[in-house]
Amino acid sequence: MRHDAVEVEVVITVPNQGIGLWMLGAFILTFAGTRAITRMIRAGRGPFRDVSVGGTHLHHEVYGIIAMLVSGAIEFAYQPDSPGVQILAVLFGAGAALTLDEFALWLHLEDVYWSSEGRKSIDATFLAVAVGLLLVAGFNPFSDVGSGTANHLTFAALMLVNVAFCVCAILKGKTATGVIGLLVPLVSVVASVRLAKPGSPWARWRYPPDSRRAQRAERRYPPERRTWIDALKDAVGGTPHR
């Protein structure tokens, strides 16, 4: 009896060649290294110092913007194969970390890196890491949408409603819960219907001075109030100037 040999080739395909993992890894390592260096500079320890050109302080977000522009342009123009695409992913992730680490600076257009407003950079970084983890895990909310116009319209409407609740929560000064709400919608719904924090855009627009809601907000969120999220931000980014 003759047995014909059958050659079976098994191909294991990694989605996007693990590009999301390369970007996320570079992002986390670059952010951690950047925060370590800036905290050393702040404390006056180590060999690192601020970089100035012509008397102008050169923030590290400049390097990040250049890295993202270069990596994005090369990817769109040449679309290299492995290992070029992984190198570009690392360059883009590192550039994104350098840029988002100073998110509060280009949001306020002033150097608020070590102030309480600078905590917005930590919020932006946490959001980027959360999105990166979803990309690495292969999360795709559009994959569960059925065919047909009605299904797509329903899905789009639900997404818009959820985003509206998230934006409302962020406008009320609850950035963390607003970001979490992008992944867990119920969190943003609860945060959006609760009292806004004093000084938030919502409080400035909707709570007149000396109004009952403004007074309730001051009592619920006093300036010295600290939560575990604040402690986590201090541990990651350093304690801001009070």
Stockholm file with secondary structure:
# STOCKHOLM 1.0

chainA/1-242         MRHDAVEVEVVITVPNQGIGLWMLGAFILTFAGTRAITRMIRAGRGPFRDVSVGGTHLHHEVYGIIAMLVSGAIEFAYQPDSPGVQILAVLFGAGAALTLDEFALWLHLEDVYWSSEGRKSIDATFLAVAVGLLLVAGFNPFSDVGSGTANHLTFAALMLVNVAFCVCAILKGKTATGVIGLLVPLVSVVASVRLAKPGSPWARWRYPPDSRRAQRAERRYPPERRTWIDALKDAVGGTPHR
#=GR chainA/1-242 SS CCCCCCCCCCCCCCGGGGHHHHHHHHHHHHHHHHHHHHHHHHHTCSSCCCCEETTEECCHHHHHHHHHHHHHHHHHHHCCCTTHHHHHHHHHHHHHHHHHTTHHHHHHTSCCTTSGGGHHHHHHHHHHHHHHHHHHTTCCGGGGCCSSHHHHHHHHHHHHHHHHHHHHHHHTTCHHHHHHHTTSHHHHHHHHHSCCCTTSHHHHHHSCTTCHHHHHHHHHSCTTCCCHHHHHHHHHHCCCCC
#=GC SS_cons         CCCCCCCCCCCCCCGGGGHHHHHHHHHHHHHHHHHHHHHHHHHTCSSCCCCEETTEECCHHHHHHHHHHHHHHHHHHHCCCTTHHHHHHHHHHHHHHHHHTTHHHHHHTSCCTTSGGGHHHHHHHHHHHHHHHHHHTTCCGGGGCCSSHHHHHHHHHHHHHHHHHHHHHHHTTCHHHHHHHTTSHHHHHHHHHSCCCTTSHHHHHHSCTTCHHHHHHHHHSCTTCCCHHHHHHHHHHCCCCC
//
